C-alpha cells in the first residue's frame, strides 16, 4: 500500500489537540484592521475548535494526524 499525501494547505491551517479536536485561527487579522471594533479584534485572536461535522473533512485531508 502506498503512502497517502496530506493536503499541504490543511497542514498549515489546522492543529490537532491531544483529545483529537481540531483548532484553527480565525482569518482577518493581517491588514485593514482599523475598521473593526476593538471587541472584534480581541475575539478574533482566539483559536477556534471546529465542529464534529467538519472534522470528517479534515480527517480526509490529514490521514496520519488522528
C-alpha positions as CSV (number, residue, x, y, z in Angstrom):
1,X,0.0,0.0,0.0
2,X,1.4,3.4,-0.9
3,X,1.5,6.4,1.4
4,X,-1.3,8.9,1.3
5,X,-0.3,12.6,0.8
6,X,-1.5,15.1,3.3
7,X,-3.1,18.3,2.0
8,X,-0.4,21.0,2.4
9,X,-2.9,23.8,2.9
10,X,-4.7,21.9,5.7
11,X,-1.4,21.1,7.4
12,X,-0.6,24.8,7.7
13,X,-4.0,25.9,8.9
14,X,-5.2,23.3,11.4
15,X,-3.7,21.7,14.5
16,X,-4.9,18.6,16.3
17,X,-5.2,18.7,20.1
18,X,-4.3,15.8,22.4
19,X,-8.0,14.9,22.8
20,X,-8.5,14.7,19.0
21,X,-10.2,18.1,18.5
22,X,-9.2,20.4,15.6
23,X,-8.3,24.0,16.2
24,X,-7.5,26.9,13.8
25,X,-7.0,30.6,13.8
26,X,-9.8,32.8,12.5
27,X,-8.9,34.8,9.3
28,X,-8.9,38.5,9.0
29,X,-6.0,39.5,11.3
30,X,-3.4,40.7,8.8
31,X,-4.4,44.1,7.5
32,X,-7.3,46.6,7.2
33,X,-7.9,46.3,11.0
34,X,-8.7,49.9,11.7
35,X,-12.3,49.5,10.5
36,X,-13.0,46.7,13.0
37,X,-14.1,47.4,16.6
38,X,-11.7,46.5,19.4
39,X,-14.1,43.8,20.5
40,X,-14.0,42.2,17.1
41,X,-10.2,42.2,17.1
42,X,-10.0,40.8,20.6
43,X,-12.4,37.9,19.8
44,X,-10.7,37.0,16.5
45,X,-7.3,36.5,18.3
46,X,-8.6,33.3,20.0
47,X,-8.2,29.9,18.4
48,X,-11.4,28.2,17.5
49,X,-12.4,24.5,17.9
50,X,-14.0,23.0,14.8
51,X,-17.4,21.3,15.0
52,X,-17.6,17.5,14.8
53,X,-19.2,17.6,11.3
54,X,-16.3,19.4,9.8
55,X,-13.7,17.1,11.4
56,X,-14.6,14.4,8.9
57,X,-13.4,16.6,6.0
58,X,-10.1,17.4,7.8
59,X,-9.5,13.7,8.6
60,X,-9.6,13.0,4.8
61,X,-7.0,15.8,4.2
62,X,-4.7,14.8,7.1
63,X,-4.8,11.0,7.0
64,X,-2.0,10.4,9.6
65,X,-2.8,13.1,12.1
66,X,-5.5,11.2,14.0
